[in-house]
Amino acid sequence: MTGNLYLVATPIGNLEDMTFRAVRILKEVDLIAAEDTRNSIKLLNHFEIQTPMTSYHEFNKYDKADYLIGRLLNGENIAVITDAGTPGISDPGEVLAMKCYEEGIRVIPVPGAAAFLNALIASGQATRRFCFEAFLPSENKEKKEILEALRNETRTIIIYEAPHRLKKTLGELYNYLGDRSITLCRELTKKHETFDKTTIKEAIDFYETEDPRGEFVLVIEGKSFRDIKEEKAKAWESMSIPEHIEKYINEGMTKKDAIKKVAEERNLPKRDVYKESLDI
C-alpha cells in the first residue's frame, strides 16, 4: 500500500494560526519535507514535533521529488511544508503533487493560512472573481508578457512582492494597467500588519519618500467591462462601416457574422450595416 502526501499549511506570521489537525499530521507522518529546514525547525520545536525532516526546495524540486515519490510508494506518509503558508502556492509543492497523481498517490490538503486569501478578503476590493499571479517573473520579457495579458483583466488581481522590488513593480503596474484602485497588504498576521487601500499613483507618490518594509500582497482592481467596451468603441470610431466590416472579415469572420458584429458595436440596425457592405 502506498503512503499519502499531506500538503500542510503553516502560519504566515502568527503561530496561533497553526491548526490542531496540522500539528497532529506533522507528528504522525514518517517524514516532513520542508522548504527550509533551518526555518521549520523553530516551528516544529514550538509544537514539540519530533518527526524527521528533509529539505525540499526550488533548487532540488525535481530530483528530490523522485526520492520522495519512492518513499511514498514504499508506504511511508510524507508531509510537505513551506516556510510560511500553504504549500503548492508559489513553491515546489506543486511539482510533487503533480508527480503523485502520475503515480496514483493520494494527495491530502491540510488547510490553514494563505497570504493571498487573507489579503483578498480584507482588501476592500471585489472578491467574487479574482486571479492570482504570485510573484511576477524576474525575466523582463516574460514579465512584460504577463503584464500585457493583465491589461484587460476584469478580475481582481493578486500579486506578491518583496519590499526591495515594490517601487519598480508599482511603476510597471501603472504603465500597463493605468491608475487603478489598489490595496497594499503588508506583514499579514504579524505585529505590524497593515492594509492600505489607495490608488497605484498615490502608492508610487508615497514610496518616493518612504522605504517599503515587510512582505507585500498587492490586491488590484480589475478593469471594468464598461472601460473595455469604450476602448473598443474608440478603436473603430475613425473607421467607416465598410472598413469596420472588413476588419472582422480579415480576422476570419464570415461576412454575415461581421455585419452582425458591426451592427451590435455601433448600435445600428443590421439592415443599415448590410447596405454599407454591398460593395465589399
Order of alpha helices (4+ residues) and beta strands (2+ residues): beta-alpha-beta-alpha-beta-alpha-beta-alpha-beta-alpha-beta-alpha-beta-alpha-beta-beta-alpha-beta-alpha-alpha-alpha-alpha
